[in-house]
Amino acid sequence: MEIGSGIIWNVTLSICVPIFVFWLRSLSQRFDRMDADIHSFRAGLSETREKMAHNYVTKTDLQDDIKSIMIRFDRLEEKFDKILTERLSRM
């Protein structure tokens, strides 16, 4: 019995095509999972940025707060100096 080249070709394609399709489907599923992972990573990153904004202060805000505190300390220092000079002048 002689096997024709058409039958060999059909058998080869019948074996290779499903393997190739299975490989493409698994590749597509991997890309979908990677896409979902990237999406969840971006969501987590933006959530982290929002939380950092609640917990930490910006540099300019910190500098403004320090300036206002230093102004108050300067006023307190002036008051202490005034009180000390008055007490020393009484002696």
Secondary structure as a PSIPRED ss2 file (coil, helix, strand):
# PSIPRED VFORMAT (PSIPRED V4.0)

   1 M C   1.000  0.000  0.000
   2 E C   1.000  0.000  0.000
   3 I C   1.000  0.000  0.000
   4 G C   1.000  0.000  0.000
   5 S H   0.000  1.000  0.000
   6 G H   0.000  1.000  0.000
   7 I H   0.000  1.000  0.000
   8 I H   0.000  1.000  0.000
   9 W H   0.000  1.000  0.000
  10 N H   0.000  1.000  0.000
  11 V H   0.000  1.000  0.000
  12 T H   0.000  1.000  0.000
  13 L H   0.000  1.000  0.000
  14 S H   0.000  1.000  0.000
  15 I H   0.000  1.000  0.000
  16 C H   0.000  1.000  0.000
  17 V H   0.000  1.000  0.000
  18 P H   0.000  1.000  0.000
  19 I H   0.000  1.000  0.000
  20 F H   0.000  1.000  0.000
  21 V H   0.000  1.000  0.000
  22 F H   0.000  1.000  0.000
  23 W H   0.000  1.000  0.000
  24 L H   0.000  1.000  0.000
  25 R H   0.000  1.000  0.000
  26 S H   0.000  1.000  0.000
  27 L H   0.000  1.000  0.000
  28 S H   0.000  1.000  0.000
  29 Q H   0.000  1.000  0.000
  30 R H   0.000  1.000  0.000
  31 F H   0.000  1.000  0.000
  32 D H   0.000  1.000  0.000
  33 R H   0.000  1.000  0.000
  34 M H   0.000  1.000  0.000
  35 D H   0.000  1.000  0.000
  36 A H   0.000  1.000  0.000
  37 D H   0.000  1.000  0.000
  38 I H   0.000  1.000  0.000
  39 H H   0.000  1.000  0.000
  40 S H   0.000  1.000  0.000
  41 F H   0.000  1.000  0.000
  42 R H   0.000  1.000  0.000
  43 A H   0.000  1.000  0.000
  44 G H   0.000  1.000  0.000
  45 L H   0.000  1.000  0.000
  46 S H   0.000  1.000  0.000
  47 E H   0.000  1.000  0.000
  48 T H   0.000  1.000  0.000
  49 R H   0.000  1.000  0.000
  50 E H   0.000  1.000  0.000
  51 K H   0.000  1.000  0.000
  52 M H   0.000  1.000  0.000
  53 A H   0.000  1.000  0.000
  54 H H   0.000  1.000  0.000
  55 N H   0.000  1.000  0.000
  56 Y C   1.000  0.000  0.000
  57 V C   1.000  0.000  0.000
  58 T C   1.000  0.000  0.000
  59 K H   0.000  1.000  0.000
  60 T H   0.000  1.000  0.000
  61 D H   0.000  1.000  0.000
  62 L H   0.000  1.000  0.000
  63 Q H   0.000  1.000  0.000
  64 D H   0.000  1.000  0.000
  65 D H   0.000  1.000  0.000
  66 I H   0.000  1.000  0.000
  67 K H   0.000  1.000  0.000
  68 S H   0.000  1.000  0.000
  69 I H   0.000  1.000  0.000
  70 M H   0.000  1.000  0.000
  71 I H   0.000  1.000  0.000
  72 R H   0.000  1.000  0.000
  73 F H   0.000  1.000  0.000
  74 D H   0.000  1.000  0.000
  75 R H   0.000  1.000  0.000
  76 L H   0.000  1.000  0.000
  77 E H   0.000  1.000  0.000
  78 E H   0.000  1.000  0.000
  79 K H   0.000  1.000  0.000
  80 F H   0.000  1.000  0.000
  81 D H   0.000  1.000  0.000
  82 K H   0.000  1.000  0.000
  83 I H   0.000  1.000  0.000
  84 L H   0.000  1.000  0.000
  85 T H   0.000  1.000  0.000
  86 E H   0.000  1.000  0.000
  87 R H   0.000  1.000  0.000
  88 L H   0.000  1.000  0.000
  89 S H   0.000  1.000  0.000
  90 R H   0.000  1.000  0.000
  91 M C   1.000  0.000  0.000
